[in-house]
Amino acid sequence: MTIDWWLLLGFGGQLMFSARFLVQWLVSEKAKQSIVPKAFWYFSIGGSSLLLIYAIYRQDPVFILGQSAGFIIYLRNLQLIKKHEARS
């Protein structure tokens, strides 16, 4: 049996991307309010990066566009957080 490394990469990206929701939920439950921690954005970038690589390999333009747009938004959110922390 051969290992399909591309399939593993795709599943790894999806797992990382999905983990961000678990992190967000646990942090929000602990705080008793809706919170989006920095880890959510790091998981978003990691999962989006892996899924984008997988989408490019699969030559799926819909998937490529979706992951590219999300990646930019996730980076921007981290920039805004960093800027806010620098002011505090």
PyMOL Python script that loads the backbone (N, CA, C, O; Angstrom):
from pymol import cmd

cmd.read_pdbstr("""\
ATOM      1  N   MET A   1       0.845  -1.181   0.000  1.00  0.00           N
ATOM      2  CA  MET A   1       0.000   0.000   0.000  1.00  0.00           C
ATOM      3  C   MET A   1       0.890   1.243   0.000  1.00  0.00           C
ATOM      4  O   MET A   1       1.795   1.359   0.826  1.00  0.00           O
ATOM      5  N   THR A   2       0.636   2.162  -0.915  1.00  0.00           N
ATOM      6  CA  THR A   2       1.408   3.404  -0.965  1.00  0.00           C
ATOM      7  C   THR A   2       0.664   4.507  -0.228  1.00  0.00           C
ATOM      8  O   THR A   2      -0.564   4.529  -0.150  1.00  0.00           O
ATOM      9  N   ILE A   3       1.453   5.411   0.302  1.00  0.00           N
ATOM     10  CA  ILE A   3       0.876   6.537   1.036  1.00  0.00           C
ATOM     11  C   ILE A   3       0.678   7.694   0.060  1.00  0.00           C
ATOM     12  O   ILE A   3       1.607   8.085  -0.648  1.00  0.00           O
ATOM     13  N   ASP A   4      -0.511   8.227   0.028  1.00  0.00           N
ATOM     14  CA  ASP A   4      -0.800   9.393  -0.800  1.00  0.00           C
ATOM     15  C   ASP A   4      -0.508  10.643   0.045  1.00  0.00           C
ATOM     16  O   ASP A   4      -1.356  11.095   0.814  1.00  0.00           O
ATOM     17  N   TRP A   5       0.704  11.190  -0.110  1.00  0.00           N
ATOM     18  CA  TRP A   5       1.149  12.320   0.699  1.00  0.00           C
ATOM     19  C   TRP A   5       0.296  13.561   0.469  1.00  0.00           C
ATOM     20  O   TRP A   5       0.092  14.357   1.386  1.00  0.00           O
ATOM     21  N   TRP A   6      -0.193  13.724  -0.729  1.00  0.00           N
ATOM     22  CA  TRP A   6      -1.060  14.879  -1.010  1.00  0.00           C
ATOM     23  C   TRP A   6      -2.370  14.780  -0.249  1.00  0.00           C
ATOM     24  O   TRP A   6      -2.879  15.773   0.269  1.00  0.00           O
ATOM     25  N   LEU A   7      -2.905  13.576  -0.188  1.00  0.00           N
ATOM     26  CA  LEU A   7      -4.142  13.371   0.554  1.00  0.00           C
ATOM     27  C   LEU A   7      -3.908  13.611   2.049  1.00  0.00           C
ATOM     28  O   LEU A   7      -4.744  14.215   2.720  1.00  0.00           O
ATOM     29  N   LEU A   8      -2.780  13.141   2.562  1.00  0.00           N
ATOM     30  CA  LEU A   8      -2.439  13.393   3.964  1.00  0.00           C
ATOM     31  C   LEU A   8      -2.277  14.886   4.236  1.00  0.00           C
ATOM     32  O   LEU A   8      -2.710  15.378   5.278  1.00  0.00           O
ATOM     33  N   LEU A   9      -1.654  15.611   3.299  1.00  0.00           N
ATOM     34  CA  LEU A   9      -1.501  17.057   3.446  1.00  0.00           C
ATOM     35  C   LEU A   9      -2.877  17.730   3.490  1.00  0.00           C
ATOM     36  O   LEU A   9      -3.121  18.600   4.326  1.00  0.00           O
ATOM     37  N   GLY A  10      -3.762  17.326   2.597  1.00  0.00           N
ATOM     38  CA  GLY A  10      -5.107  17.892   2.558  1.00  0.00           C
ATOM     39  C   GLY A  10      -5.871  17.627   3.847  1.00  0.00           C
ATOM     40  O   GLY A  10      -6.503  18.531   4.395  1.00  0.00           O
ATOM     41  N   PHE A  11      -5.814  16.397   4.331  1.00  0.00           N
ATOM     42  CA  PHE A  11      -6.487  16.077   5.591  1.00  0.00           C
ATOM     43  C   PHE A  11      -5.836  16.798   6.766  1.00  0.00           C
ATOM     44  O   PHE A  11      -6.531  17.238   7.682  1.00  0.00           O
ATOM     45  N   GLY A  12      -4.510  16.925   6.751  1.00  0.00           N
ATOM     46  CA  GLY A  12      -3.811  17.652   7.812  1.00  0.00           C
ATOM     47  C   GLY A  12      -4.226  19.108   7.855  1.00  0.00           C
ATOM     48  O   GLY A  12      -4.446  19.666   8.930  1.00  0.00           O
ATOM     49  N   GLY A  13      -4.333  19.719   6.695  1.00  0.00           N
ATOM     50  CA  GLY A  13      -4.790  21.103   6.616  1.00  0.00           C
ATOM     51  C   GLY A  13      -6.209  21.259   7.118  1.00  0.00           C
ATOM     52  O   GLY A  13      -6.522  22.207   7.838  1.00  0.00           O
ATOM     53  N   GLN A  14      -7.068  20.327   6.737  1.00  0.00           N
ATOM     54  CA  GLN A  14      -8.463  20.388   7.175  1.00  0.00           C
ATOM     55  C   GLN A  14      -8.560  20.183   8.684  1.00  0.00           C
ATOM     56  O   GLN A  14      -9.368  20.838   9.343  1.00  0.00           O
ATOM     57  N   LEU A  15      -7.748  19.285   9.238  1.00  0.00           N
ATOM     58  CA  LEU A  15      -7.744  19.046  10.676  1.00  0.00           C
ATOM     59  C   LEU A  15      -7.291  20.297  11.428  1.00  0.00           C
ATOM     60  O   LEU A  15      -7.907  20.686  12.421  1.00  0.00           O
ATOM     61  N   MET A  16      -6.213  20.926  10.953  1.00  0.00           N
ATOM     62  CA  MET A  16      -5.719  22.141  11.597  1.00  0.00           C
ATOM     63  C   MET A  16      -6.744  23.262  11.480  1.00  0.00           C
ATOM     64  O   MET A  16      -6.982  24.001  12.435  1.00  0.00           O
ATOM     65  N   PHE A  17      -7.333  23.378  10.324  1.00  0.00           N
ATOM     66  CA  PHE A  17      -8.343  24.414  10.086  1.00  0.00           C
ATOM     67  C   PHE A  17      -9.536  24.209  11.011  1.00  0.00           C
ATOM     68  O   PHE A  17     -10.080  25.177  11.542  1.00  0.00           O
ATOM     69  N   SER A  18      -9.947  22.961  11.208  1.00  0.00           N
ATOM     70  CA  SER A  18     -11.081  22.658  12.078  1.00  0.00           C
ATOM     71  C   SER A  18     -10.729  22.847  13.551  1.00  0.00           C
ATOM     72  O   SER A  18     -11.604  23.183  14.349  1.00  0.00           O
ATOM     73  N   ALA A  19      -9.477  22.641  13.928  1.00  0.00           N
ATOM     74  CA  ALA A  19      -9.047  22.771  15.323  1.00  0.00           C
ATOM     75  C   ALA A  19      -9.262  24.188  15.847  1.00  0.00           C
ATOM     76  O   ALA A  19      -9.442  24.388  17.048  1.00  0.00           O
ATOM     77  N   ARG A  20      -9.245  25.157  14.957  1.00  0.00           N
ATOM     78  CA  ARG A  20      -9.424  26.540  15.388  1.00  0.00           C
ATOM     79  C   ARG A  20     -10.793  26.749  16.029  1.00  0.00           C
ATOM     80  O   ARG A  20     -10.925  27.537  16.965  1.00  0.00           O
ATOM     81  N   PHE A  21     -11.808  26.050  15.533  1.00  0.00           N
ATOM     82  CA  PHE A  21     -13.142  26.171  16.118  1.00  0.00           C
ATOM     83  C   PHE A  21     -13.178  25.578  17.525  1.00  0.00           C
ATOM     84  O   PHE A  21     -13.839  26.115  18.414  1.00  0.00           O
ATOM     85  N   LEU A  22     -12.472  24.479  17.720  1.00  0.00           N
ATOM     86  CA  LEU A  22     -12.397  23.872  19.043  1.00  0.00           C
ATOM     87  C   LEU A  22     -11.717  24.822  20.025  1.00  0.00           C
ATOM     88  O   LEU A  22     -12.194  25.002  21.145  1.00  0.00           O
ATOM     89  N   VAL A  23     -10.612  25.428  19.613  1.00  0.00           N
ATOM     90  CA  VAL A  23      -9.889  26.386  20.452  1.00  0.00           C
ATOM     91  C   VAL A  23     -10.798  27.562  20.798  1.00  0.00           C
ATOM     92  O   VAL A  23     -10.878  27.962  21.960  1.00  0.00           O
ATOM     93  N   GLN A  24     -11.479  28.116  19.802  1.00  0.00           N
ATOM     94  CA  GLN A  24     -12.346  29.269  20.026  1.00  0.00           C
ATOM     95  C   GLN A  24     -13.482  28.914  20.981  1.00  0.00           C
ATOM     96  O   GLN A  24     -13.811  29.696  21.872  1.00  0.00           O
ATOM     97  N   TRP A  25     -14.064  27.774  20.804  1.00  0.00           N
ATOM     98  CA  TRP A  25     -15.172  27.344  21.650  1.00  0.00           C
ATOM     99  C   TRP A  25     -14.724  27.174  23.101  1.00  0.00           C
ATOM    100  O   TRP A  25     -15.390  27.655  24.018  1.00  0.00           O
ATOM    101  N   LEU A  26     -13.584  26.482  23.313  1.00  0.00           N
ATOM    102  CA  LEU A  26     -13.098  26.249  24.677  1.00  0.00           C
ATOM    103  C   LEU A  26     -12.756  27.553  25.394  1.00  0.00           C
ATOM    104  O   LEU A  26     -13.087  27.729  26.567  1.00  0.00           O
ATOM    105  N   VAL A  27     -12.092  28.467  24.682  1.00  0.00           N
ATOM    106  CA  VAL A  27     -11.738  29.761  25.282  1.00  0.00           C
ATOM    107  C   VAL A  27     -13.007  30.556  25.621  1.00  0.00           C
ATOM    108  O   VAL A  27     -13.087  31.174  26.683  1.00  0.00           O
ATOM    109  N   SER A  28     -13.979  30.539  24.733  1.00  0.00           N
ATOM    110  CA  SER A  28     -15.236  31.257  24.967  1.00  0.00           C
ATOM    111  C   SER A  28     -16.006  30.663  26.148  1.00  0.00           C
ATOM    112  O   SER A  28     -16.560  31.401  26.963  1.00  0.00           O
ATOM    113  N   GLU A  29     -16.041  29.344  26.242  1.00  0.00           N
ATOM    114  CA  GLU A  29     -16.724  28.692  27.364  1.00  0.00           C
ATOM    115  C   GLU A  29     -16.063  29.076  28.684  1.00  0.00           C
ATOM    116  O   GLU A  29     -16.749  29.341  29.672  1.00  0.00           O
ATOM    117  N   LYS A  30     -14.757  29.103  28.700  1.00  0.00           N
ATOM    118  CA  LYS A  30     -14.032  29.455  29.920  1.00  0.00           C
ATOM    119  C   LYS A  30     -14.330  30.902  30.333  1.00  0.00           C
ATOM    120  O   LYS A  30     -14.489  31.192  31.519  1.00  0.00           O
ATOM    121  N   ALA A  31     -14.405  31.797  29.358  1.00  0.00           N
ATOM    122  CA  ALA A  31     -14.642  33.223  29.627  1.00  0.00           C
ATOM    123  C   ALA A  31     -16.128  33.549  29.795  1.00  0.00           C
ATOM    124  O   ALA A  31     -16.484  34.642  30.235  1.00  0.00           O
ATOM    125  N   LYS A  32     -16.988  32.595  29.441  1.00  0.00           N
ATOM    126  CA  LYS A  32     -18.442  32.816  29.487  1.00  0.00           C
ATOM    127  C   LYS A  32     -18.887  33.947  28.557  1.00  0.00           C
ATOM    128  O   LYS A  32     -19.900  34.601  28.802  1.00  0.00           O
ATOM    129  N   GLN A  33     -18.109  34.168  27.481  1.00  0.00           N
ATOM    130  CA  GLN A  33     -18.473  35.125  26.437  1.00  0.00           C
ATOM    131  C   GLN A  33     -17.726  34.730  25.162  1.00  0.00           C
ATOM    132  O   GLN A  33     -16.759  33.970  25.215  1.00  0.00           O
ATOM    133  N   SER A  34     -18.169  35.240  24.041  1.00  0.00           N
ATOM    134  CA  SER A  34     -17.521  34.907  22.777  1.00  0.00           C
ATOM    135  C   SER A  34     -16.159  35.593  22.683  1.00  0.00           C
ATOM    136  O   SER A  34     -16.060  36.818  22.750  1.00  0.00           O
ATOM    137  N   ILE A  35     -15.129  34.793  22.527  1.00  0.00           N
ATOM    138  CA  ILE A  35     -13.745  35.279  22.453  1.00  0.00           C
ATOM    139  C   ILE A  35     -13.091  34.632  21.230  1.00  0.00           C
ATOM    140  O   ILE A  35     -13.309  33.454  20.948  1.00  0.00           O
ATOM    141  N   VAL A  36     -12.298  35.408  20.521  1.00  0.00           N
ATOM    142  CA  VAL A  36     -11.515  34.854  19.417  1.00  0.00           C
ATOM    143  C   VAL A  36     -10.038  35.038  19.788  1.00  0.00           C
ATOM    144  O   VAL A  36      -9.490  36.130  19.635  1.00  0.00           O
ATOM    145  N   PRO A  37      -9.392  33.965  20.280  1.00  0.00           N
ATOM    146  CA  PRO A  37      -7.998  34.074  20.702  1.00  0.00           C
ATOM    147  C   PRO A  37      -7.039  34.101  19.508  1.00  0.00           C
ATOM    148  O   PRO A  37      -7.407  33.729  18.394  1.00  0.00           O
ATOM    149  N   LYS A  38      -5.802  34.548  19.760  1.00  0.00           N
ATOM    150  CA  LYS A  38      -4.790  34.585  18.696  1.00  0.00           C
ATOM    151  C   LYS A  38      -4.573  33.201  18.091  1.00  0.00           C
ATOM    152  O   LYS A  38      -4.324  33.072  16.892  1.00  0.00           O
ATOM    153  N   ALA A  39      -4.669  32.169  18.928  1.00  0.00           N
ATOM    154  CA  ALA A  39      -4.472  30.803  18.422  1.00  0.00           C
ATOM    155  C   ALA A  39      -5.443  30.478  17.293  1.00  0.00           C
ATOM    156  O   ALA A  39      -5.100  29.736  16.372  1.00  0.00           O
ATOM    157  N   PHE A  40      -6.651  31.027  17.360  1.00  0.00           N
ATOM    158  CA  PHE A  40      -7.638  30.823  16.297  1.00  0.00           C
ATOM    159  C   PHE A  40      -7.063  31.293  14.965  1.00  0.00           C
ATOM    160  O   PHE A  40      -7.194  30.599  13.956  1.00  0.00           O
ATOM    161  N   TRP A  41      -6.428  32.463  14.952  1.00  0.00           N
ATOM    162  CA  TRP A  41      -5.894  33.017  13.708  1.00  0.00           C
ATOM    163  C   TRP A  41      -4.661  32.249  13.242  1.00  0.00           C
ATOM    164  O   TRP A  41      -4.452  32.089  12.039  1.00  0.00           O
ATOM    165  N   TYR A  42      -3.838  31.771  14.184  1.00  0.00           N
ATOM    166  CA  TYR A  42      -2.676  30.968  13.793  1.00  0.00           C
ATOM    167  C   TYR A  42      -3.103  29.623  13.200  1.00  0.00           C
ATOM    168  O   TYR A  42      -2.537  29.176  12.203  1.00  0.00           O
ATOM    169  N   PHE A  43      -4.095  28.981  13.810  1.00  0.00           N
ATOM    170  CA  PHE A  43      -4.627  27.750  13.225  1.00  0.00           C
ATOM    171  C   PHE A  43      -5.257  28.036  11.864  1.00  0.00           C
ATOM    172  O   PHE A  43      -5.146  27.224  10.946  1.00  0.00           O
ATOM    173  N   SER A  44      -5.915  29.180  11.732  1.00  0.00           N
ATOM    174  CA  SER A  44      -6.524  29.564  10.457  1.00  0.00           C
ATOM    175  C   SER A  44      -5.456  29.690   9.371  1.00  0.00           C
ATOM    176  O   SER A  44      -5.627  29.182   8.263  1.00  0.00           O
ATOM    177  N   ILE A  45      -4.360  30.367   9.693  1.00  0.00           N
ATOM    178  CA  ILE A  45      -3.274  30.541   8.720  1.00  0.00           C
ATOM    179  C   ILE A  45      -2.636  29.198   8.377  1.00  0.00           C
ATOM    180  O   ILE A  45      -2.403  28.896   7.207  1.00  0.00           O
ATOM    181  N   GLY A  46      -2.355  28.395   9.401  1.00  0.00           N
ATOM    182  CA  GLY A  46      -1.734  27.088   9.154  1.00  0.00           C
ATOM    183  C   GLY A  46      -2.609  26.184   8.313  1.00  0.00           C
ATOM    184  O   GLY A  46      -2.153  25.603   7.328  1.00  0.00           O
ATOM    185  N   GLY A  47      -3.867  26.067   8.702  1.00  0.00           N
ATOM    186  CA  GLY A  47      -4.779  25.213   7.943  1.00  0.00           C
ATOM    187  C   GLY A  47      -5.021  25.736   6.547  1.00  0.00           C
ATOM    188  O   GLY A  47      -5.063  24.965   5.588  1.00  0.00           O
ATOM    189  N   SER A  48      -5.180  27.047   6.428  1.00  0.00           N
ATOM    190  CA  SER A  48      -5.407  27.654   5.122  1.00  0.00           C
ATOM    191  C   SER A  48      -4.200  27.464   4.203  1.00  0.00           C
ATOM    192  O   SER A  48      -4.356  27.220   3.007  1.00  0.00           O
ATOM    193  N   SER A  49      -3.013  27.575   4.761  1.00  0.00           N
ATOM    194  CA  SER A  49      -1.791  27.387   3.964  1.00  0.00           C
ATOM    195  C   SER A  49      -1.718  25.969   3.406  1.00  0.00           C
ATOM    196  O   SER A  49      -1.464  25.769   2.218  1.00  0.00           O
ATOM    197  N   LEU A  50      -1.943  24.994   4.274  1.00  0.00           N
ATOM    198  CA  LEU A  50      -1.891  23.599   3.821  1.00  0.00           C
ATOM    199  C   LEU A  50      -2.995  23.307   2.817  1.00  0.00           C
ATOM    200  O   LEU A  50      -2.768  22.627   1.817  1.00  0.00           O
ATOM    201  N   LEU A  51      -4.188  23.822   3.084  1.00  0.00           N
ATOM    202  CA  LEU A  51      -5.292  23.596   2.149  1.00  0.00           C
ATOM    203  C   LEU A  51      -5.063  24.308   0.818  1.00  0.00           C
ATOM    204  O   LEU A  51      -5.463  23.804  -0.231  1.00  0.00           O
ATOM    205  N   LEU A  52      -4.419  25.484   0.857  1.00  0.00           N
ATOM    206  CA  LEU A  52      -4.108  26.187  -0.381  1.00  0.00           C
ATOM    207  C   LEU A  52      -3.100  25.391  -1.215  1.00  0.00           C
ATOM    208  O   LEU A  52      -3.258  25.271  -2.430  1.00  0.00           O
ATOM    209  N   ILE A  53      -2.075  24.853  -0.571  1.00  0.00           N
ATOM    210  CA  ILE A  53      -1.091  24.009  -1.278  1.00  0.00           C
ATOM    211  C   ILE A  53      -1.801  22.810  -1.909  1.00  0.00           C
ATOM    212  O   ILE A  53      -1.554  22.465  -3.065  1.00  0.00           O
ATOM    213  N   TYR A  54      -2.676  22.188  -1.139  1.00  0.00           N
ATOM    214  CA  TYR A  54      -3.432  21.038  -1.636  1.00  0.00           C
ATOM    215  C   TYR A  54      -4.328  21.438  -2.810  1.00  0.00           C
ATOM    216  O   TYR A  54      -4.410  20.717  -3.805  1.00  0.00           O
ATOM    217  N   ALA A  55      -4.994  22.580  -2.696  1.00  0.00           N
ATOM    218  CA  ALA A  55      -5.883  23.046  -3.768  1.00  0.00           C
ATOM    219  C   ALA A  55      -5.101  23.344  -5.048  1.00  0.00           C
ATOM    220  O   ALA A  55      -5.572  23.054  -6.147  1.00  0.00           O
ATOM    221  N   ILE A  56      -3.911  23.920  -4.903  1.00  0.00           N
ATOM    222  CA  ILE A  56      -3.072  24.192  -6.075  1.00  0.00           C
ATOM    223  C   ILE A  56      -2.660  22.880  -6.731  1.00  0.00           C
ATOM    224  O   ILE A  56      -2.698  22.749  -7.954  1.00  0.00           O
ATOM    225  N   TYR A  57      -2.269  21.916  -5.912  1.00  0.00           N
ATOM    226  CA  TYR A  57      -1.907  20.599  -6.450  1.00  0.00           C
ATOM    227  C   TYR A  57      -3.089  19.985  -7.198  1.00  0.00           C
ATOM    228  O   TYR A  57      -2.911  19.401  -8.267  1.00  0.00           O
ATOM    229  N   ARG A  58      -4.295  20.115  -6.639  1.00  0.00           N
ATOM    230  CA  ARG A  58      -5.497  19.552  -7.261  1.00  0.00           C
ATOM    231  C   ARG A  58      -6.005  20.409  -8.419  1.00  0.00           C
ATOM    232  O   ARG A  58      -6.904  19.998  -9.152  1.00  0.00           O
ATOM    233  N   GLN A  59      -5.431  21.595  -8.581  1.00  0.00           N
ATOM    234  CA  GLN A  59      -5.820  22.541  -9.631  1.00  0.00           C
ATOM    235  C   GLN A  59      -7.310  22.872  -9.553  1.00  0.00           C
ATOM    236  O   GLN A  59      -8.032  22.837 -10.549  1.00  0.00           O
ATOM    237  N   ASP A  60      -7.743  23.196  -8.326  1.00  0.00           N
ATOM    238  CA  ASP A  60      -9.149  23.510  -8.072  1.00  0.00           C
ATOM    239  C   ASP A  60      -9.277  25.022  -7.890  1.00  0.00           C
ATOM    240  O   ASP A  60      -8.998  25.533  -6.805  1.00  0.00           O
ATOM    241  N   PRO A  61      -9.697  25.751  -8.937  1.00  0.00           N
ATOM    242  CA  PRO A  61      -9.727  27.213  -8.857  1.00  0.00           C
ATOM    243  C   PRO A  61     -10.679  27.762  -7.794  1.00  0.00           C
ATOM    244  O   PRO A  61     -10.408  28.814  -7.217  1.00  0.00           O
ATOM    245  N   VAL A  62     -11.772  27.082  -7.529  1.00  0.00           N
ATOM    246  CA  VAL A  62     -12.714  27.542  -6.515  1.00  0.00           C
ATOM    247  C   VAL A  62     -12.069  27.441  -5.131  1.00  0.00           C
ATOM    248  O   VAL A  62     -12.140  28.379  -4.337  1.00  0.00           O
ATOM    249  N   PHE A  63     -11.454  26.322  -4.855  1.00  0.00           N
ATOM    250  CA  PHE A  63     -10.778  26.078  -3.589  1.00  0.00           C
ATOM    251  C   PHE A  63      -9.579  27.027  -3.431  1.00  0.00           C
ATOM    252  O   PHE A  63      -9.339  27.546  -2.340  1.00  0.00           O
ATOM    253  N   ILE A  64      -8.833  27.251  -4.512  1.00  0.00           N
ATOM    254  CA  ILE A  64      -7.674  28.158  -4.481  1.00  0.00           C
ATOM    255  C   ILE A  64      -8.122  29.573  -4.127  1.00  0.00           C
ATOM    256  O   ILE A  64      -7.525  30.214  -3.262  1.00  0.00           O
ATOM    257  N   LEU A  65      -9.161  30.060  -4.785  1.00  0.00           N
ATOM    258  CA  LEU A  65      -9.666  31.405  -4.517  1.00  0.00           C
ATOM    259  C   LEU A  65     -10.143  31.541  -3.070  1.00  0.00           C
ATOM    260  O   LEU A  65      -9.817  32.515  -2.392  1.00  0.00           O
ATOM    261  N   GLY A  66     -10.909  30.567  -2.608  1.00  0.00           N
ATOM    262  CA  GLY A  66     -11.446  30.609  -1.249  1.00  0.00           C
ATOM    263  C   GLY A  66     -10.352  30.618  -0.196  1.00  0.00           C
ATOM    264  O   GLY A  66     -10.419  31.398   0.754  1.00  0.00           O
ATOM    265  N   GLN A  67      -9.359  29.778  -0.343  1.00  0.00           N
ATOM    266  CA  GLN A  67      -8.281  29.703   0.651  1.00  0.00           C
ATOM    267  C   GLN A  67      -7.366  30.923   0.560  1.00  0.00           C
ATOM    268  O   GLN A  67      -6.861  31.385   1.584  1.00  0.00           O
ATOM    269  N   SER A  68      -7.146  31.444  -0.622  1.00  0.00           N
ATOM    270  CA  SER A  68      -6.306  32.637  -0.772  1.00  0.00           C
ATOM    271  C   SER A  68      -6.934  33.837  -0.087  1.00  0.00           C
ATOM    272  O   SER A  68      -6.251  34.574   0.624  1.00  0.00           O
ATOM    273  N   ALA A  69      -8.219  34.040  -0.292  1.00  0.00           N
ATOM    274  CA  ALA A  69      -8.916  35.174   0.318  1.00  0.00           C
ATOM    275  C   ALA A  69      -8.896  35.047   1.834  1.00  0.00           C
ATOM    276  O   ALA A  69      -8.620  36.022   2.534  1.00  0.00           O
ATOM    277  N   GLY A  70      -9.183  33.868   2.342  1.00  0.00           N
ATOM    278  CA  GLY A  70      -9.167  33.650   3.780  1.00  0.00           C
ATOM    279  C   GLY A  70      -7.791  33.907   4.376  1.00  0.00           C
ATOM    280  O   GLY A  70      -7.677  34.530   5.431  1.00  0.00           O
ATOM    281  N   PHE A  71      -6.757  33.437   3.715  1.00  0.00           N
ATOM    282  CA  PHE A  71      -5.381  33.599   4.196  1.00  0.00           C
ATOM    283  C   PHE A  71      -5.059  35.077   4.413  1.00  0.00           C
ATOM    284  O   PHE A  71      -4.456  35.444   5.422  1.00  0.00           O
ATOM    285  N   ILE A  72      -5.457  35.912   3.478  1.00  0.00           N
ATOM    286  CA  ILE A  72      -5.210  37.363   3.585  1.00  0.00           C
ATOM    287  C   ILE A  72      -5.966  37.944   4.789  1.00  0.00           C
ATOM    288  O   ILE A  72      -5.421  38.768   5.523  1.00  0.00           O
ATOM    289  N   ILE A  73      -7.187  37.526   4.985  1.00  0.00           N
ATOM    290  CA  ILE A  73      -7.988  38.021   6.106  1.00  0.00           C
ATOM    291  C   ILE A  73      -7.387  37.591   7.438  1.00  0.00           C
ATOM    292  O   ILE A  73      -7.355  38.375   8.386  1.00  0.00           O
ATOM    293  N   TYR A  74      -6.911  36.353   7.516  1.00  0.00           N
ATOM    294  CA  TYR A  74      -6.316  35.859   8.767  1.00  0.00           C
ATOM    295  C   TYR A  74      -5.050  36.637   9.105  1.00  0.00           C
ATOM    296  O   TYR A  74      -4.832  37.008  10.259  1.00  0.00           O
ATOM    297  N   LEU A  75      -4.220  36.882   8.099  1.00  0.00           N
ATOM    298  CA  LEU A  75      -3.008  37.681   8.337  1.00  0.00           C
ATOM    299  C   LEU A  75      -3.361  39.090   8.798  1.00  0.00           C
ATOM    300  O   LEU A  75      -2.725  39.626   9.705  1.00  0.00           O
ATOM    301  N   ARG A  76      -4.357  39.680   8.187  1.00  0.00           N
ATOM    302  CA  ARG A  76      -4.764  41.038   8.561  1.00  0.00           C
ATOM    303  C   ARG A  76      -5.258  41.077  10.003  1.00  0.00           C
ATOM    304  O   ARG A  76      -4.948  42.020  10.730  1.00  0.00           O
ATOM    305  N   ASN A  77      -6.010  40.086  10.424  1.00  0.00           N
ATOM    306  CA  ASN A  77      -6.477  40.050  11.803  1.00  0.00           C
ATOM    307  C   ASN A  77      -5.308  39.977  12.780  1.00  0.00           C
ATOM    308  O   ASN A  77      -5.337  40.624  13.827  1.00  0.00           O
ATOM    309  N   LEU A  78      -4.289  39.203  12.453  1.00  0.00           N
ATOM    310  CA  LEU A  78      -3.107  39.141  13.323  1.00  0.00           C
ATOM    311  C   LEU A  78      -2.368  40.478  13.346  1.00  0.00           C
ATOM    312  O   LEU A  78      -1.853  40.880  14.389  1.00  0.00           O
ATOM    313  N   GLN A  79      -2.311  41.167  12.210  1.00  0.00           N
ATOM    314  CA  GLN A  79      -1.693  42.497  12.174  1.00  0.00           C
ATOM    315  C   GLN A  79      -2.457  43.469  13.065  1.00  0.00           C
ATOM    316  O   GLN A  79      -1.850  44.241  13.806  1.00  0.00           O
ATOM    317  N   LEU A  80      -3.778  43.435  12.998  1.00  0.00           N
ATOM    318  CA  LEU A  80      -4.601  44.322  13.828  1.00  0.00           C
ATOM    319  C   LEU A  80      -4.410  44.018  15.310  1.00  0.00           C
ATOM    320  O   LEU A  80      -4.343  44.937  16.127  1.00  0.00           O
ATOM    321  N   ILE A  81      -4.321  42.748  15.662  1.00  0.00           N
ATOM    322  CA  ILE A  81      -4.094  42.359  17.052  1.00  0.00           C
ATOM    323  C   ILE A  81      -2.735  42.873  17.523  1.00  0.00           C
ATOM    324  O   ILE A  81      -2.618  43.438  18.611  1.00  0.00           O
ATOM    325  N   LYS A  82      -1.708  42.672  16.691  1.00  0.00           N
ATOM    326  CA  LYS A  82      -0.359  43.127  17.046  1.00  0.00           C
ATOM    327  C   LYS A  82      -0.330  44.646  17.228  1.00  0.00           C
ATOM    328  O   LYS A  82       0.288  45.154  18.164  1.00  0.00           O
ATOM    329  N   LYS A  83      -0.994  45.357  16.338  1.00  0.00           N
ATOM    330  CA  LYS A  83      -1.049  46.827  16.420  1.00  0.00           C
ATOM    331  C   LYS A  83      -1.759  47.259  17.704  1.00  0.00           C
ATOM    332  O   LYS A  83      -1.313  48.189  18.376  1.00  0.00           O
ATOM    333  N   HIS A  84      -2.840  46.601  18.038  1.00  0.00           N
ATOM    334  CA  HIS A  84      -3.590  46.924  19.257  1.00  0.00           C
ATOM    335  C   HIS A  84      -2.750  46.638  20.509  1.00  0.00           C
ATOM    336  O   HIS A  84      -2.753  47.421  21.458  1.00  0.00           O
ATOM    337  N   GLU A  85      -2.040  45.521  20.499  1.00  0.00           N
ATOM    338  CA  GLU A  85      -1.196  45.173  21.644  1.00  0.00           C
ATOM    339  C   GLU A  85      -0.051  46.160  21.811  1.00  0.00           C
ATOM    340  O   GLU A  85       0.347  46.458  22.937  1.00  0.00           O
ATOM    341  N   ALA A  86       0.481  46.669  20.707  1.00  0.00           N
ATOM    342  CA  ALA A  86       1.582  47.632  20.763  1.00  0.00           C
ATOM    343  C   ALA A  86       1.130  48.958  21.393  1.00  0.00           C
ATOM    344  O   ALA A  86       1.902  49.631  22.075  1.00  0.00           O
ATOM    345  N   ARG A  87      -0.138  49.315  21.148  1.00  0.00           N
ATOM    346  CA  ARG A  87      -0.689  50.545  21.717  1.00  0.00           C
ATOM    347  C   ARG A  87      -1.016  50.412  23.202  1.00  0.00           C
ATOM    348  O   ARG A  87      -1.050  51.405  23.928  1.00  0.00           O
ATOM    349  N   SER A  88      -1.254  49.190  23.642  1.00  0.00           N
ATOM    350  CA  SER A  88      -1.652  48.960  25.048  1.00  0.00           C
ATOM    351  C   SER A  88      -0.479  48.984  25.998  1.00  0.00           C
ATOM    352  O   SER A  88      -0.658  48.807  27.203  1.00  0.00           O
TER     353      SER A  88
END
""", "prot")
cmd.dss("prot")
cmd.show_as("cartoon", "prot")
cmd.util.cbc("prot")
cmd.orient("prot")
